[in-house]
């Protein structure tokens, strides 16, 4: 998850009680890094999100040292909240003395907490002052006092002032763009909106979504390089969360999420994060390039003929999350995000394997969908056959 904070706050590195390193186990649940911690005397379940600098908590914080009133801005609303100082955290039984900032609960966090049963989001500045190893091989965050010798490959880093966005360069069709390394985003990659303006209209497609970003694009990239890989002729989604807040200076920043990062072990240089400095981001491949998966949603070679990019199951059937505007499902059947498909050709959707739903030949066999919309079930048939 990516959250936007428009704050000017100085972070100082806290003291710590570790000698050389400490290992903090995490679990990867629904493409989220989950930590169990005790904060302000309350045990809780938290996401760790490098796309977030200040932590946001659902637990009571009024007894902590008050710093300032502030304004919290998300994609579609702004609200007033408060900032407090946090000087201690216990993660998986390990006590860390820190000097970090936390924000009291926000409306967005309340919604997320109800859906995913978390007590808050821990930001990157929780680990100020450390070399922070994110090891997907061990399912551990390992805090080092000195840089580990076994990380040799690196990529330069740009830290955006005020927000501690940890950005790395990607070469895209002979253009360099910066992407934030965001453990709060579940998908593989989102390129910045500025990429669209460099393309001819036949190189990208509009996508409608039921997510926080209601519309984005799939753009054909001839070549882009990141870490140890070069990709050719791939469709990548654009219109990142950062570009959605209306501030055009972020149009040239994309996002790299868990769907990509989990193929590596990552080492963040957070030793001078409070001063907006970092030497580099280091990485080690943990899965061979032939075995890596990046997810259909943000990293594909061919767009499904149906035009349905992302779905999820609920008790009634499958919910359409993202759909290509000029695909068969959208144009010829009138399917839209948030519709629940219960049957295809009169057969229960649960009897159809997922791989068949995404097969390029499958849409040509469909004569009707049974869907639920606004609590009402109906069957819709194909309108006229068009050519993509």
N, C-alpha and C positions, 0 to 999 in steps of 0.2 A: 504494500500500500504506500502511495506517495502523498505527503501532506505538505502544504506550503506555509511557511512562517515568515512574516515580514517584520523582522525584529533586528535591532542592532544591539547585540549583547556580547560582552567580552567574556570568553571562557578561559579560566585558568586551570592548569593541570593540578589534579589533586594528589595528595600523598597516597601511598599504598602500603600494604603490609606483605608484599610478596618479595621473594629474593630474586630468582631468575625468571621463573615462569609459573603460571597457574592454569590449569585446565578446567574449563567450564562446559559441561555436557549440554547439548541441546537436542531437541527432536525436530525433525522436518515434517510438519503436519500441514497438509493441503498447500504445499509449496510455501510454507511460512516457517521461519526460524523461531522456535518456541523456547523460552527460558523460564525457569521457575525461580522466583526471587522473593525476598522479604524486603519491603520498602516501608519505612515509617511504622515498623512493627506489624505490618500485615503481609501475609503470604499471598502470592498471586501468580497468575500465568500471563506472560507478556510476550509480545512479538519484539524481535530486534530488527530495527529498520534503519539502514544506513542512508535512506532517502529522507530521514527525519533527524534534525539536529537536537532539538529539545524534546525530552521525553514527555508524554502525555499520559496521565494516570486517572483511573477511576476511583482509586482509594482516597480516603481523607488526607488532605495535606495542609489544612488551615493552621495547624500548630507549627509548621515549618517556617523558616525565616522568609517573610514576604519581600519580594524584590520590586515588582512594579505591576501596574495594570497594563494590559496590552490588548491588541486586536488580533484575532485569529482569522485568517482568510483561507477558505477552502475553494473548491471550484465554483460553487453556486451560492455561497452565502458568506457573510462576515459576522462575527460575534465578538463580544467582549469577554475576556478571560483574565486570569492572573498568573504571574510567574513567581515561583518560589525557588529557594536554594535547597539542593540535596547534597549532603556531605557523607552519606553512608548508604551502601547497598549490600545485601547478602544474596549472592547468586549461587544456587545449588550448594548452600552451606558455606560458601567462601565469602568472607567479609572483605569488602573493598572500601577504603576511605577515599572519597572523591570530592570534587568541587564542581558540581554540575547544576544545570537548571532543569526544572520540571514545570509543566503547565497543568493546571487543574482541568478536569474533564470538559470535553467539548461535545457538541451535538453529534458530530461525525463519529467520535469515539463511542458515544452511547449506542449508536446504531450498530457499529461494528461489534461492540461488546455483546449486544443482544443476539447477533447472528453467529458469532464465532466464539463466544464465551471466553473473552480475555479481560484482563484487569488493566490493560494499558499497553502502550508502545514505548519501548526503550530506544532512544536515539543514539546516533554514533558517538556523541560527546560523553556518553557514559564511560567510554574507554579512553578518554583523553590521556595522553602521556605514555601510551603503550604501543609496541608493535603488536598488532591484533591479527592473529591468524584465524581465518575462517576455514576450518578443515571439514570438508564434506566426507573425506575418507574416514575420519574418526568420529564424525558428528560431535565436534567439540569446537568451542572458541578458546584459543590458547593465547594468553597474554604474556608477552615477552618483554623483559627489560632491555635486551639487546636484539639486534636483527639476527634471526636464525640463518646459519650458513647454507642450508639446503635450498633456499629460494634464490635462484640465479636469474631467471627470466623476469623482465620487468617491462612496464609501460609507463610513460610519463603521466603526471597527474596535474590537473588544474583544480584548485579549490576556489569556489566562488565565494567571495566575501559575504559576510552577514549570515549565510545560510549553511555553510560547511558542506555544500554539495561536492562530492568527491568524483570528479569527472575525468574521463580518459578519452583520447582522440581515436577516431575511427576514420579510415580513408574510404570514402564512398564515391565511386565513379569519378575519381580524380579530385574529389573535394574532401577536405577535412572537416568533420563535425565532432562536437564533444557530446559524450553520453555519460550521464550520472550512473554510478554503480549503486544500485538500489535493491537491497535485500528485502524491501517491503513490496516489490512488484513480483507477482507470481509468474509472469510470462517471460519469454526469452529476451525480447528486444523491441524497442519502439524508437524509430528514427525521428528526428525533429521535423516539424512542419515545413521548415525552409526547403527540405528536399523536394517537396511536391512542386514548388515554384520553378525548379530547375528542369522539370520533365514536361514532355508533350502530354496532351490529355489522354492519348492512347496507352500511356505507360502507367497509369494509376486508375484505381477504381474506388468509388465511394462505398463505405461500409457503415451500416446503421447498427447501433448497439443498445442494449438495455443497461449498460454500465454507467459509471459516473461520467465518462466521456461518451456522449451520445452519437457522435459521428467522427470517423477518422478515415484514413485512406490505406489501401494496399498499393504499394509502389514497386514497380519492377526495377531491381537494382542489377546492373550488369556485373559489377564487381565491388566487393567491400572486404576489408581486412580488419581483423580484430584478434588480439592475443596471438596465437600461433596458427591461425587459420585464415584462408582466403576463400570467399564464397562467390560463386558466379550464378547469374540468372536466377535470382531469388526474389520472391515477393516478400516485402517486410512492411509491417504496419507502421504508420506515422501518426502525427497529431498527438504527441505525448501529453501527459497530465500538465506538465509545466507550461506548455503552450496554451492551455485552456483558461488560464487566469486572466487573459486579456492583456498581459504585459508583453509587448513585442520583443523586448530584449531577451526573452527566454525562447524565442522561436527557433533558435539554432542549437538547442540542447535536447538530446534524446535520453533514453533510459536503457540500461542493461539490467535485467532482472534475474531471478532465481533460475528460470528455465535455461539460461545460458551459464550462469555462474556455477551451478552445481556439477558441471563437468570438470571443474578445477578445484584445487585448494588455493585460497587467496590470502595474501598477506598485505594488510593495510598499515601504512606508516601513519599512526595517529600521535606520534611523539610530540609533534608541534601543531596539532590540529587547532588548538586554541589561538594560534598565531596565523592561521590560514595558510600553513605551509606543510608540505609533504614531499619526501624525496621521490617516491614512485609507488605504484601498485605492483606487487610481485605475484607471480602465479606459477603453479605446477599443474600439468595435465594429470588427471587421475583416471580418465577414460580415453581409450584410443579414439581418434577422429572418426573411424569407421563405425564405432558403437555409440556415438553421441546422439542424443535426441534433443531437439529444441522446441518441440511443440508446434502443432498445426497453427495455433492462434496467431503467432507473430513471425513465423519463419517458414515459408513454404515454397516449393518449386512450382507446383501447379495448383491453381484455385479449383476447388471442387465444382463440378459442373452445376450442381444444385445451387451453389452460392451460399450455402450455410457453412459458416466458419467455426462456430462454437456453440455447443449445446451443453445442458446438464440435466440430469434426471431429478424428478421429484416424485411424489406419491402417485401422481396422475399420469405421468408420461415423460416426454422430454421437453424442456423449455428452450426455446430459441434465444440465444444470447446475441450473436452477431451474424449479420447476413449481408451479402454483397447486393448492392442496389440493382445491378443489371443481370443478376442471376435468374435461373429458372424459378426457384422457389419464391423469389420476390415478385418477379414480373408476371409469371404465368399462373401462379397459385395465389398470389397476394399474401404470402406469409410475411410476418413482421416480428421484430424482437418482442419478447414476453409472451408470445403465443405458446400454448402447450399442445404439442402433437400427441394424440392418444392412439391413432390408428393410421396405417398406410394401406390403401387398397382394401380397406375393411379388416385388415389384420392388426392385432395389437402391436404397438411399437416395440414392446418388450420382447417380442418374438423375433425381431430383426437384429442381427449382429451389428455392432457399431461400425465395423469395417465395411459392411455392406451399405450402410447409410452414407458413407463418404465415398463409395466407389463411383467413379465417373460415369459408369453405365447405368447406375441405379435410377437417377432422375427420369431417364427415358422409359422406365417401366411403371412409373407412378401415374395413376389416373385420378386419384383423389386422396386428400388428407382429411382426417377428422381432427378438429382442433377445439380447444377450450379457450375462450376469450371473454373477459368480463363475467366469469362464472357461468357462461352459456356455451354449450357444446353444439357444434355444427360441422357439416362436411362441405369441403370446398373442392371443386373440380378444376381441372386444367382449363385455362382460357383459350389462348391461341398459341400455337407452337412458334417460337421465335428462335433465331440463331444468335448465340453469344458472340 
